Amino acid sequence: MTAAIDVRDLHKRYGERRVVDGLTLSVAEGEICGFLGANGSGKTTTIRMLCGLVKPDGGGGTCLGMDIIRDAPRIRLQIGYMTQRFSFYEDLTVTENLDFVAAVYEIANRREAVKAIIARMGLADRADQLAGQLSGGWKQRLALAACVLHKPKLLLLDEPTAGVDAKARREFWDLIHDMAADGLTVLVSTHYMDEAERCGRIVYLSDGKLVVQGTPDEVARDSKLVTFRATGTDLDLVARALRTLPGVESAAVFGSALHIAGMDRAALERATGSLGGGLVWHEVPPQLEDVLIHLLSQPGKAAA
């Protein structure tokens, strides 16, 4: 498949700190790719290099077939970039904000284009409302509308649903999948596991290096992480005790179940057997959240 993003050996340093360290990344046209990693892992800097807002110190590649250094102004005309913070005018209405964006992009028949995107994004009931009066979820929907108003080929989303409630996040992602079905390529950074699981592929960064990539199922399956589950009472006390034992990387309670994970099966079996308490443990497949918590606890190691 044709790559919408194809970059090799990207480097970026701020002072003595390497923010992006030899990153190679390819995203196919029409793909929804999740960009994961701890705060400070290099996700935002990478996104800004892809759209020409930050110049890499080394490496290079293409975005939509154009060179990310030489063709940065042309790239910006064909992408939509949604930043972490709401960046539109709060003292303008939804319609006025979108009309301004349409004017910037010199969109023909911009009044009709604004009406069309308002309808598609479900903003008709709020078209005359000031942006500053919108809830977080509706602000994000307005920001998404502004990002796709000029019909970009690639959408770069930097933690687009941070602080938004679950219903608004689901509706936001439904819109993303609808647009991906029409051929739009999406690279989205997120900290939410339910969002990561809705991506066709995920890429995990640590200290500016690519650590692991693949479909969510592949990442979980290939992690070699061992996980056990038990149900019972006083699980919070049991979890607290387990966290102090060798080999237990995480112990978390989910409702009436206790979930533990680690890389050493024998150590986990010793840990669960040492506490007694009548709990019956069963090995279960690792979930994506288990794997990502494990990765967060590891020093950055580049994928082979």
C-alpha positions in Angstrom: 0.0 0.0 0.0 1.1 3.6 -0.6 2.5 5.3 2.5 0.9 8.6 3.5 3.8 9.0 6.0 7.2 7.5 5.4 10.0 9.0 7.5 13.4 7.5 8.4 15.9 8.1 11.2 14.3 11.3 12.5 16.3 13.1 15.2 15.4 16.2 17.2 17.3 17.6 20.2 16.4 20.5 22.5 19.6 21.5 24.2 21.2 18.3 25.6 17.9 16.4 25.5 17.2 14.0 22.7 13.4 14.3 22.1 13.3 12.2 19.0 16.1 9.7 18.6 16.3 7.8 15.3 12.6 7.3 14.6 11.5 5.5 11.5 7.7 5.4 10.9 5.5 4.5 8.0 1.7 4.9 7.9 -0.4 3.6 5.0 -3.0 5.6 3.2 -6.4 5.2 4.8 -4.9 3.8 8.0 -5.8 4.9 11.6 -2.5 4.7 13.5 -2.4 5.2 17.2 0.6 7.1 18.6 1.3 6.0 22.2 3.9 6.8 24.9 4.4 8.5 28.1 4.4 12.3 28.4 7.7 13.6 27.0 8.3 10.5 24.8 8.5 12.6 21.6 5.0 12.2 20.2 4.1 15.9 19.8 7.5 16.8 18.4 7.2 14.0 15.8 3.8 15.2 14.8 5.1 18.8 14.4 8.0 17.6 12.3 5.6 15.7 10.0 3.6 18.8 9.3 6.7 21.1 8.9 6.3 23.1 12.1 9.5 21.8 13.5 12.6 21.0 11.4 14.4 17.7 12.2 18.1 17.8 13.2 18.6 14.6 11.2 16.9 12.1 9.0 14.0 12.9 6.7 11.2 11.4 4.6 7.9 12.2 3.0 4.4 13.1 4.1 1.8 12.7 1.4 4.6 12.1 -1.1 6.3 15.4 -0.3 9.6 16.0 1.4 9.0 17.0 5.1 11.7 19.6 4.9 11.6 21.1 1.4 7.9 20.9 0.9 6.6 21.8 4.4 4.4 24.7 3.2 2.7 22.4 0.6 2.2 19.7 3.2 0.5 22.0 5.5 -2.2 22.8 2.9 -3.1 19.1 2.6 -3.2 18.0 6.2 -5.4 18.8 9.2 -3.6 19.2 12.5 -5.5 19.3 15.8 -3.4 20.4 18.8 -3.8 19.3 22.4 -5.3 22.7 23.4 -8.4 24.3 21.9 -7.0 26.9 19.5 -9.9 28.7 18.0 -11.6 32.1 18.9 -13.8 31.7 21.9 -15.5 35.1 21.2 -16.7 33.9 17.8 -19.5 31.6 17.1 -19.1 28.1 15.7 -20.1 29.4 12.2 -17.8 32.4 12.4 -14.8 30.3 13.4 -15.4 27.9 10.5 -15.9 30.7 8.1 -12.6 32.2 9.2 -10.8 28.9 8.6 -12.5 28.6 5.2 -11.2 32.1 4.3 -7.7 31.2 5.3 -7.7 28.2 3.1 -9.4 30.2 0.3 -12.1 27.6 -0.1 -14.5 28.2 -3.0 -18.1 28.6 -2.0 -17.1 28.8 1.6 -20.5 29.5 2.9 -21.8 26.2 1.5 -18.7 24.4 2.7 -19.2 25.7 6.2 -22.8 24.6 6.2 -21.9 21.2 5.0 -19.2 20.6 7.6 -21.6 21.9 10.4 -24.2 19.3 9.3 -21.7 16.5 9.0 -20.2 17.1 12.5 -23.6 17.5 14.1 -23.0 21.1 15.0 -26.2 22.6 13.5 -27.9 23.2 16.9 -24.8 25.1 18.1 -23.9 27.0 14.9 -24.7 30.4 16.5 -23.2 29.6 19.9 -20.0 31.2 21.0 -17.1 28.8 21.0 -16.2 29.8 24.5 -19.6 28.6 25.7 -19.2 25.1 24.3 -18.5 22.1 26.5 -15.2 20.3 26.1 -16.7 17.6 23.8 -18.3 20.2 21.5 -15.2 22.3 21.4 -13.3 19.2 20.2 -16.0 18.6 17.6 -15.6 22.1 16.4 -11.8 21.7 16.2 -12.2 18.6 14.2 -14.6 20.3 11.8 -12.1 23.1 11.3 -9.3 20.5 10.6 -11.2 18.7 7.9 -13.0 21.7 6.3 -10.5 22.0 3.5 -10.7 18.2 2.8 -7.2 17.2 3.8 -5.7 13.8 2.9 -4.0 13.3 6.3 -5.3 14.1 9.8 -2.8 14.6 12.7 -4.5 14.5 16.1 -2.5 15.2 19.3 -4.5 13.9 22.3 -7.7 15.2 20.8 -10.1 13.9 23.5 -8.1 14.8 26.7 -10.6 15.8 29.4 -13.6 14.9 27.3 -16.3 12.6 28.7 -16.7 9.0 27.5 -19.8 9.6 25.4 -18.2 12.6 23.6 -15.1 10.5 23.0 -17.0 7.7 21.5 -18.9 10.1 19.2 -15.6 11.8 18.2 -14.1 8.4 17.3 -17.1 7.4 15.3 -16.6 10.6 13.2 -12.9 9.6 12.7 -13.8 6.1 11.5 -16.4 7.6 9.2 -13.8 9.8 7.6 -11.2 7.0 7.4 -13.8 4.9 5.6 -13.7 7.6 2.9 -10.0 7.3 2.6 -8.6 9.8 5.1 -5.4 8.8 6.9 -5.2 9.4 10.6 -2.3 9.6 13.0 -3.6 10.1 16.6 -1.8 10.3 19.9 -3.8 9.1 22.9 -3.5 7.9 26.5 -6.8 6.2 26.5 -6.7 2.4 26.0 -10.2 2.1 24.5 -9.1 4.6 21.9 -5.8 2.7 21.2 -7.9 -0.4 20.6 -9.9 1.4 18.0 -6.8 2.0 15.9 -5.8 -0.4 13.1 -2.2 -0.2 14.3 -0.4 1.3 17.2 3.1 2.7 17.6 4.6 3.1 21.0 7.5 5.6 21.7 9.8 5.8 24.7 12.5 8.4 25.0 12.0 9.3 21.3 12.6 5.7 20.1 10.1 3.4 18.6 9.7 0.5 21.0 6.9 -1.6 19.6 4.3 -1.5 16.8 1.6 -3.6 15.4 -2.2 -4.1 15.7 -3.5 -3.9 19.3 -3.9 -7.7 19.3 -0.4 -8.3 17.9 1.2 -6.0 20.5 -0.6 -7.8 23.4 0.1 -11.3 22.0 3.8 -10.7 21.3 4.5 -8.9 24.5 5.5 -12.1 26.4 3.7 -10.6 29.4 2.1 -13.1 31.8 -1.2 -12.1 33.5 -3.3 -13.8 36.2 -6.8 -13.0 37.4 -8.8 -13.9 40.6 -12.1 -12.9 42.1 -13.0 -12.7 45.8 -13.1 -10.3 48.7 -10.6 -7.8 50.3 -9.0 -7.5 46.9 -7.6 -4.0 47.6 -5.6 -5.4 50.5 -4.4 -8.4 48.5 -3.3 -6.1 45.6 -1.4 -3.9 47.9 0.5 -6.9 49.3 1.2 -8.3 45.9 2.8 -5.1 44.6 5.6 -5.5 47.1 6.5 -9.0 45.9 9.3 -9.9 43.4 8.1 -10.3 39.8 4.8 -8.5 40.2 4.9 -5.5 37.9 1.3 -4.5 38.4 -1.6 -5.5 40.6 -4.9 -3.8 40.0 -8.5 -4.3 41.0 -11.3 -4.1 38.4 -14.7 -4.4 40.1 -14.7 -7.8 41.7 -11.6 -9.1 40.0 -7.9 -8.7 40.8 -5.5 -8.6 37.8 -1.7 -9.1 38.1 1.0 -9.0 35.5 4.7 -9.6 35.0 7.3 -11.2 32.8 8.4 -14.0 35.2 5.7 -16.7 35.4 7.4 -18.6 38.2 7.7 -15.4 40.3 4.0 -14.6 39.8 3.0 -18.1 40.8 5.1 -17.8 43.9 3.5 -14.5 44.7 -0.1 -15.6 44.3 0.6 -18.8 46.3 2.2 -17.0 49.2 -0.8 -15.0 50.3 -3.4 -17.6 50.8 -6.8 -16.1 51.3 -8.7 -18.6 49.3 -8.3 -16.8 46.0 -8.3 -19.0 42.9 -6.1 -17.7 40.1 -6.4 -18.3 36.4 -4.0 -17.3 33.7 -5.6 -14.9 31.2 -4.4 -13.4 27.9 -2.7 -10.0 28.5 -4.7 -6.9 27.6 -3.4 -3.9 25.8 -3.5 -1.9 29.0 -1.3 -4.5 30.8 1.2 -4.3 28.0 1.4 -0.5 27.9 1.7 -0.2 31.7 4.6 -2.7 31.4 6.2 -0.6 28.7 5.8 2.6 30.7 7.9 0.9 33.5 10.7 -0.1 31.2 13.7 2.0 30.0 13.4 3.0 26.3 14.5 0.2 24.0 14.2 0.6 20.3 12.4 -2.1 18.4 14.4 -4.3 16.1 
